[in-house]
Amino acid sequence: MIVFDKQLLENTFLLEQAKRLHDQCSISKEQLQDIKQKLPVLKSNSNILIRIGFFILGNFLYSSISGVIALVIMGLAESHFWIMMLLYTLLGIGASEFLAKEQLQFGYGLDDAFILGFQALFCATLGIAFESPMAAFIGLAFIGLAACIRYVHTLSIILSLIGVTGTICYAVLELKLVASAFLPFILCLLAVLIYSVYLKFSKDKKLYYYVNPILVLQGFSLLLGYFSMNYLVVRELSESLLGLAIANGKDIPFAYLFYVFTFLIPVSYIVYSLYSKNRLMLIIGLLTFGFSIFTIRFYYHILPVEVALLLGGTVLFAISYLAIRKLNDKETGLTFKPVRGSQTDMLKNFEAIIVATHVSLEPMESESKMPFGGGGFSGGGSGGNF
Amino acid sequence: MTTKPNSVTNKLLEKELISNSQLESINQYEALGIFSLHNELRFLLYLAVLLFTSGVGVIIYKNIDSIGHIAILGLLFALTALGFYFCFRKAKGFYKEEVVFDSPVYDYIVLLCTILSCVFIGYLQFQYQVFGYGLSSLVCSAVGFFCAYYFDNKSALSIGISGLATFIGITVTPKSVFESEIYNNPLLSYYGLGLGILLILWVEYSNKISLKKHFQLVLLSFAQQLIGICCIAGLLESFWFIFIVVLSATVYYFYKISYELQSVFLFVFTLLYGYIGFNIVLFKFIDAIDFSSFGEIVIILAPIYFIGSIFGFIRIIQHFNKEKA
């Protein structure tokens, strides 16, 4: 099923783990060097910049090869455009196989260009051949999954999930399989389904190579679950997609349910993530909680903005302060101690750069009544963040 | 992530790449089940400070006429003074090396007080014109630098530097880089260059007397942005050839220093500014010679040049990474 040589793939993951252990100061630098020499691994670029660079190059390569082929088979383009697209798809699959098998590339950049490229083209082939977005979505769902399994490719699973979600949305909105008002609940059900798949796979030790795609599954299901039940998203989308006109004093169907879930979901994410020690869920919980506050303020101006900011800041400060005091002395479990090998210095530098954008020190002259030395209005936007 | 990799660690043992005792200590560490909220809580504190100060800014802006000036000033002063009182009590005093508060909460109180004092100074200037024109930002900057060096606070340092830049009339923020505010006023690029070079000299001097060495990354990145923007603005002006020399010198300097500090951030911006500058000069060169006879060649060469540049970037970054490892 997997295109790569099993041994090499395993070595790649072993080396990753060794690097992690080195960051944790569990093994010495010499030992890491030794491991690096002993284990032959697949070629991959851990540096994101290099990977993006190769990705762009790969796109050039793919499109120039396609261009040359187009010169030869120009005649097809007029009558059977989809055959041309299919040829390009096959070309992409061939190139991906070659890069993975012969060149041993795994997350190298070039291979990403071809793997993602052939999926997009396959999707286009189906769309053109059947003249239906439905076919394209279904195709994307399957080919994304297949590519993810065969090439252990993390980004493909996102495409596959988008395909699945798109199929369902299209079936409900255009084909009217069920009443459109139920779409949020169906999507929420889908999120639960994806999450249960995540739970099942994450326990399986044999699937260790797929640790990143499985993480994506989790993240996607959490986000889908939240946004399918978020009041703002549901209301705006039902206005624009369903043409639902909401009169004054009226509300969307099941409005109270959405209000409750808009806050219940983030809070339960945060609480459960602290209980189960799940960082991704915690971060998503915090972000979605911020979005929930934005949601409410979008429709109801309960407090004037300055009071909301002051109050929010004070409450947030108090919560964090109490949490730090409580966790400060703990050595196990939940703690405030930085993890071994994590970089807190990065955060400080990042904060220093952000604060310069937030605070404007321009001298005020009477005609321009804008910011006051500090706390310029740019900061008002961050109110939505928390 | 703490529970899953166990099987992988075991495989490392099977291949005799790690020893039994190492595995045991790793397992012991993982058995602690450490889930650190260090970064998350720090970031929340930081966010709280930003929210709070924004709130103060908005309140003052909205109520400028309704509440008495003295009341606002008095309240601000009291709040700031109270904050500083706590910070001074907990501070360990001035040291040349890195010092940290016992609780990181105080880092953020320092930041809060620094921003509030800037608001205070700005308000004083707005209402009573206490300081001469532009001097208020200089005073803010002084407060920022004092807090930075006394309490060891990088965010205050960044406020101090942007105060200086504001004093000469430039806003150095990542935002303004993209909005290219500087291009309106050519004279600014000379001032900016001066400030940038001053910052670099300060870093070199601080290193020599080993004063707060961990500040150099922040100082250098501000210097880099200042010089970079000013040089590119300068390249579009009439005396552009001077800026070629200055830009090449800075690119060389930052290339060296980013290897020395192993800082990806500095390195990437060095490449970026160097590449932009090079392209501007190249374009001027093509523009200078008669375009009509070379037009076709330029069009044919452009994609090759583009692909070549990406390839060049990849090679340079790969080299940098190899040195880093």
Interface residues (C-beta under 8 A of the other chain):
Chain A: E10 F13 L14 Q17 A18 R20 L21 Q24 S26 I27 Q31 D34 I35 K38 L39 N47 L49 I50 G53 F54 I56 L57 F60 S202 K205 Y208 V211 L274 K277 R279 L282 I283 L286 P304 V305 E306 V307 A308 L309 L310 L311 G312 G313 T314 L316 F317 I319 S320 Y321 A323 I324 R325 L327 N328 E331 T332 G333 L334 T335 F336 K337 P338 V339 R340 S342 T344 D345 L347 K348 N349 E351 A352 I353 V355 A356 T357 H358 V359 S360 L361 E362 P363 M364 S366 K369 P371 F372 G373 G374 G375 G376 F377 S378 G379 G380 S382 G383 N385 F386
Chain B: M1 T2 K4 P5 S7 V8 T9 K11 L12 K15 L17 I18 Q22 S25 I26 Y29 L32 G33 I34 F35 S36 L37 H38 N39 E40 L41 R42 F43 L44 L45 Y46 L47 A48 V49 L50 L51 F52 T53 S54 G55 V56 G57 V58 I59 I60 Y61 K62 I64 S103 P104 V105 Y108 L111 I115 L116 C118 V119 F120 I121 G122 Y123 Q125 F126 Y133 G134 L135 S136 S137 C140 S141 K154 S155 L157 S158 I159 I161 S162 G163 T166 T171 V172 T173 P174 K175 H214 L217 V218 S221 V264 F265 V268 I307 I310 F311 F313 I314 I317 Q318 N321
